[in-house]
Amino acid sequence: MNPAVEAGEIPETNPVDVSMEAALELGELKQGGIRTDVPAFYSFVDLLRRPSPGFEERQGISMLADVRSFSLLKDSLGQVSPKSKPADHKQLFEAMNKFLADLEEGVKKRDDKKIKLAMDFCLAFNSGLLGKQMSEIYARRERSDARYITNESVP
């Protein structure tokens, strides 16, 4: 578990907020002197790995293990590491775990290339997730609007 989350420094929020905050912190770390730690990045990685609460307080599954997040994770990974092309969910799970561990290690060591790669991944994930959420919002609106079309409104 991330010590910053346990200490209550970073609130457990949704992946959109945490991924954007992580990208901002990584950018500040990369600039040097502005920031010395990146708790939001570690919270983001933890959020991807940790099972979310399930129905009636049962343990759910992590985003990495959830097949519904396969395309989002695969696209985000593909944007920052095109040579990583997992074919199925199991390969993606293994590739993402290795990729995230590599990023964590690089960020801890203040490796500029790894910091940039981590920032790019956070931004790719964020934009992909926002795109999916906006598509769902518009689809709901279209379904809602379609309920009000009657035969009388057709010429």
N, C-alpha and C positions, 0 to 999 in steps of 0.2 A: 504494500500500500504506500502511496505517496505521503511523505511526512507533512507536506504543506496542507494536504486535504485533511489528514488526521488532526493537525493543529488548528484547523478551521480558518486558515489563511486564504484559501481559495474555495469559494462556495461550490458545491456540486451543482452545476447547472446543465443546460443542454449543450450538445456538441457544437452547435453553431457559435455560441458565445465563447466557449472554452477554446475552440480552434482559432478564432479570431484573436482572442487575448494572447494565446500562445504565439501566434505569428508576430504580433506587435512586440511582445517581450523578446522574442528571438532577434527581431530587427534591431532592437535597442542593444542587445548583447553584442551583436555583430558590429555595431558602430563603435563599441568600446568606450568604457568610462561611464556610459549612461546607466547601465544595469550590470549587476554581477550575478544575478540568479534568474531563473526562469520557472517559477512554480507553476504557471499556467500550462507550460509545455508538458511537464510531468503529470499534471492533472489530466491533460488531454490524452496522453498515452494511457494513463490509468483508466480513464473513461472508456477507451476503446477495448481494453483488456478485461475490465471488471464486469462481472455479471450485473445486470441492472435488476432492481427489485421487480418481482413478478406479481401476478394477481394474488390477492389475499396474503401478502407478505411472503410468498414463496419466492425462492431464488429464480431469477430469469436467466437469460443467456447474455454473453458479452456481444458487442457489436462485431468483433472479429469472428465470432462463432455463428452469428446470425446470417443465414442465407439471404435474408432480405437486404442486407447491406453489401452483398457481394459486388454488385455493379459499381456502387459508389466507391468502395475501397479499391477495386481493380482499376477503375478510371483514375482515381487519385494517385495510386502507385504508378500507373502507366505514364502519367504526366511528368512525374519527377524522376522516374527510373524506367525508361522505355524497355530496357533489356529484361526487366522482370515481367514476364507474361505468363502468370499462372493460368492453367487451363480449367481447373475446377476449384471448388470451395476449399478442399483440403490443402491443395497446393498454395492457394491464396493465404490461408491461415498460417501456414508455415513460413511463407515468404514475408508476410506482414510482421510476424513475430520477430523474424531475423532482422528485417528492415528497421523496425522500431527499436530493437535492442542496439543496433548499430548507431542509430541516430542518438539515442540516449547517451551512449558511450562517447560519441563524438562531441556532443554538447557539453558533457561533463569536462572533457579535455580541452574545451574551447577551440575546437578545430573549425576554422572559418568555413570550409567546404561543407562540413556536416551541419553546421548551424544554418547555412543558406539552404541546404537540402531539406532540413527540418522545417524551416520557414515556408519554403515552397510547397511542401507536403501539406502543412496546415492550411495554407491558402487554397490549394487545389481541393482539399477535402471540404473546406468551408464553402467555396463557390459551387461545388457539386451538390452538397446538401441543400444549400439555399435554392438552387435550381430545381431540385426535386420537390422541395416544399412549395415553391411558387407554382409548379405544374399541378400539384395536388389542389392548391387553392383555386386555381382557374378551372380545373376540372369540376370541382364541387360547385363553383358558381355557374358553370354551364349546365350542370345537372339541375341545379335549382331553377335557373331561368327556363329550362325546358319543361318544367312542370306547369308553367303558366301559359304555355302555348296551347291554344285550343283550336278546334276546327273552325271556329268563328274568326280567328285571326288569320287564317289562310285565305288568300283571294280567290 
